[in-house]
């Protein structure tokens, strides 16, 4: 399974998402490419009616793709 994060290259911090994203060491994880594209579309000028604000929040950033694998680590009794 792949997940996605937006990382600021300068300091390695991750976007927290939302309409006014900040950056921290954990950030937000998006489960699909479509979800992260929808987030980035929040800042497109056709939706906001002003200049492209993607540059304000995400200049110098990159999308990082992580591959998650499932591994059985423990079993628990149901009862």
DRENPA-3360 file (N, C-alpha, C; in nm, 2 decimals, always signed):
BEGIN
1 = XXXXXXXX = +0.08/-0.12/+0.00/+0.00/+0.00/+0.00/+0.09/+0.12/+0.00 ~ +0.05/+0.22/-0.08/+0.13/+0.34/-0.09/+0.05/+0.46/-0.02 ~ +0.13/+0.54/+0.05/+0.07/+0.67/+0.11/+0.16/+0.78/+0.07 ~ +0.11/+0.90/+0.08/+0.17/+1.02/+0.03/+0.18/+1.13/+0.14 ~ +0.29/+1.21/+0.13/+0.31/+1.32/+0.22/+0.37/+1.43/+0.14 ~ +0.36/+1.56/+0.18/+0.42/+1.67/+0.12/+0.53/+1.72/+0.22 ~ +0.66/+1.71/+0.17/+0.77/+1.75/+0.25/+0.84/+1.88/+0.20 ~ +0.87/+1.96/+0.29/+0.95/+2.09/+0.26/+1.09/+2.05/+0.26;
9 = XXXXXXXX = +1.16/+2.07/+0.14/+1.29/+2.02/+0.12/+1.39/+2.09/+0.21 ~ +1.37/+2.22/+0.24/+1.47/+2.29/+0.32/+1.50/+2.23/+0.46 ~ +1.39/+2.19/+0.53/+1.41/+2.14/+0.66/+1.35/+2.00/+0.69 ~ +1.29/+1.94/+0.59/+1.25/+1.80/+0.60/+1.12/+1.79/+0.68 ~ +1.05/+1.90/+0.70/+0.92/+1.89/+0.77/+0.81/+1.86/+0.68 ~ +0.70/+1.81/+0.73/+0.58/+1.77/+0.65/+0.46/+1.86/+0.67 ~ +0.38/+1.88/+0.56/+0.26/+1.96/+0.56/+0.16/+1.89/+0.65 ~ +0.08/+1.97/+0.72/-0.03/+1.92/+0.80/-0.16/+1.92/+0.73;
17 = XXXXXXXX = -0.16/+1.97/+0.60/-0.28/+1.97/+0.52/-0.37/+2.09/+0.56 ~ -0.50/+2.08/+0.52/-0.59/+2.18/+0.56/-0.58/+2.30/+0.47 ~ -0.66/+2.40/+0.50/-0.67/+2.52/+0.41/-0.56/+2.62/+0.44 ~ -0.49/+2.61/+0.56/-0.38/+2.69/+0.59/-0.27/+2.60/+0.65 ~ -0.20/+2.52/+0.57/-0.11/+2.42/+0.62/+0.01/+2.48/+0.69 ~ +0.05/+2.41/+0.80/+0.18/+2.44/+0.87/+0.26/+2.31/+0.84 ~ +0.38/+2.31/+0.90/+0.47/+2.20/+0.88/+0.52/+2.15/+1.01 ~ +0.53/+2.02/+1.03/+0.59/+1.96/+1.15/+0.66/+1.83/+1.11;
25 = XXXXXXXX = +0.71/+1.76/+1.21/+0.79/+1.64/+1.18/+0.70/+1.52/+1.14 ~ +0.57/+1.52/+1.17/+0.48/+1.41/+1.13/+0.40/+1.44/+1.01 ~ +0.33/+1.56/+1.01/+0.25/+1.60/+0.90/+0.13/+1.51/+0.88 ~ +0.07/+1.53/+0.77/-0.05/+1.46/+0.73/-0.01/+1.35/+0.63 ~ -0.08/+1.24/+0.63/-0.06/+1.13/+0.53/-0.19/+1.12/+0.45 ~ -0.17/+1.13/+0.32/-0.28/+1.11/+0.22/-0.28/+0.97/+0.17 ~ -0.39/+0.90/+0.16/-0.40/+0.76/+0.12/-0.40/+0.74/-0.03 ~ -0.43/+0.84/-0.11/-0.43/+0.82/-0.26/-0.37/+0.94/-0.32;
33 = XXXXXXXX = -0.33/+0.93/-0.45/-0.28/+1.04/-0.52/-0.40/+1.14/-0.54 ~ -0.52/+1.09/-0.57/-0.63/+1.18/-0.59/-0.66/+1.27/-0.47 ~ -0.64/+1.22/-0.35/-0.66/+1.30/-0.22/-0.56/+1.41/-0.21 ~ -0.43/+1.38/-0.24/-0.33/+1.48/-0.23/-0.35/+1.59/-0.34 ~ -0.39/+1.54/-0.46/-0.42/+1.64/-0.57/-0.54/+1.73/-0.53 ~ -0.64/+1.67/-0.47/-0.75/+1.75/-0.42/-0.71/+1.86/-0.32 ~ -0.62/+1.82/-0.23/-0.56/+1.91/-0.14/-0.49/+2.03/-0.21 ~ -0.40/+1.99/-0.31/-0.33/+2.10/-0.38/-0.42/+2.18/-0.46;
41 = XXXXXXXX = -0.53/+2.13/-0.51/-0.63/+2.21/-0.59/-0.70/+2.31/-0.50 ~ -0.70/+2.30/-0.37/-0.75/+2.40/-0.28/-0.69/+2.54/-0.30 ~ -0.57/+2.54/-0.35/-0.49/+2.66/-0.36/-0.48/+2.71/-0.51 ~ -0.55/+2.65/-0.60/-0.55/+2.70/-0.74/-0.63/+2.83/-0.75 ~ -0.59/+2.92/-0.83/-0.66/+3.05/-0.85/-0.80/+3.04/-0.89 ~ -0.84/+2.94/-0.97/-0.98/+2.93/-1.02/-1.08/+2.90/-0.91 ~ -1.03/+2.85/-0.80/-1.12/+2.82/-0.69/-1.12/+2.94/-0.59 ~ -1.01/+3.01/-0.58/-1.00/+3.12/-0.48/-1.02/+3.25/-0.54;
49 = XXXXXXXX = -1.02/+3.27/-0.67/-1.04/+3.39/-0.73/-0.93/+3.49/-0.72 ~ -0.81/+3.45/-0.68/-0.69/+3.54/-0.67/-0.57/+3.47/-0.72 ~ -0.46/+3.52/-0.69/-0.33/+3.46/-0.74/-0.31/+3.32/-0.69 ~ -0.23/+3.25/-0.76/-0.20/+3.11/-0.72/-0.13/+3.10/-0.59 ~ -0.20/+3.06/-0.48/-0.14/+3.05/-0.35/-0.07/+2.92/-0.32 ~ -0.07/+2.83/-0.42/+0.01/+2.71/-0.40/+0.15/+2.74/-0.37 ~ +0.20/+2.84/-0.45/+0.34/+2.89/-0.43/+0.37/+2.93/-0.29 ~ +0.27/+3.00/-0.23/+0.29/+3.05/-0.09/+0.32/+2.94/+0.01;
57 = XXXXXXXX = +0.24/+2.83/+0.00/+0.25/+2.72/+0.10/+0.35/+2.62/+0.05 ~ +0.36/+2.59/-0.08/+0.44/+2.47/-0.12/+0.56/+2.50/-0.21 ~ +0.60/+2.62/-0.22/+0.73/+2.64/-0.29/+0.84/+2.57/-0.21 ~ +0.92/+2.50/-0.29/+1.03/+2.42/-0.23/+0.99/+2.29/-0.16 ~ +0.87/+2.24/-0.20/+0.82/+2.12/-0.14/+0.82/+2.01/-0.25 ~ +0.81/+1.88/-0.20/+0.80/+1.77/-0.29/+0.70/+1.67/-0.23 ~ +0.64/+1.59/-0.32/+0.55/+1.48/-0.27/+0.64/+1.36/-0.25 ~ +0.63/+1.30/-0.13/+0.70/+1.18/-0.10/+0.61/+1.06/-0.09;
65 = XXXXXXXX = +0.64/+0.95/-0.16/+0.56/+0.83/-0.17/+0.63/+0.73/-0.07 ~ +0.54/+0.67/+0.02/+0.59/+0.57/+0.11/+0.52/+0.44/+0.07 ~ +0.59/+0.33/+0.08/+0.54/+0.20/+0.06/+0.52/+0.14/+0.20 ~ +0.40/+0.10/+0.23/+0.37/+0.03/+0.36/+0.35/-0.11/+0.33 ~ +0.40/-0.19/+0.42/+0.39/-0.34/+0.41/+0.32/-0.39/+0.54 ~ +0.24/-0.49/+0.52/+0.18/-0.55/+0.64/+0.26/-0.67/+0.68 ~ +0.28/-0.68/+0.81/+0.35/-0.79/+0.87/+0.28/-0.83/+1.00 ~ +0.26/-0.96/+1.02/+0.20/-1.01/+1.14/+0.30/-0.99/+1.25;
73 = XXXXXXX = +0.27/-0.92/+1.36/+0.36/-0.90/+1.47/+0.31/-0.96/+1.60 ~ +0.18/-0.99/+1.61/+0.13/-1.05/+1.73/-0.01/-1.10/+1.70 ~ -0.06/-1.20/+1.78/-0.20/-1.24/+1.78/-0.25/-1.23/+1.92 ~ -0.38/-1.19/+1.93/-0.45/-1.17/+2.06/-0.57/-1.26/+2.06 ~ -0.60/-1.31/+2.18/-0.72/-1.39/+2.20/-0.84/-1.30/+2.19 ~ -0.94/-1.35/+2.12/-1.07/-1.27/+2.10/-1.14/-1.25/+2.23 ~ -1.15/-1.36/+2.31/-1.23/-1.35/+2.43/-1.15/-1.29/+2.55;
% end
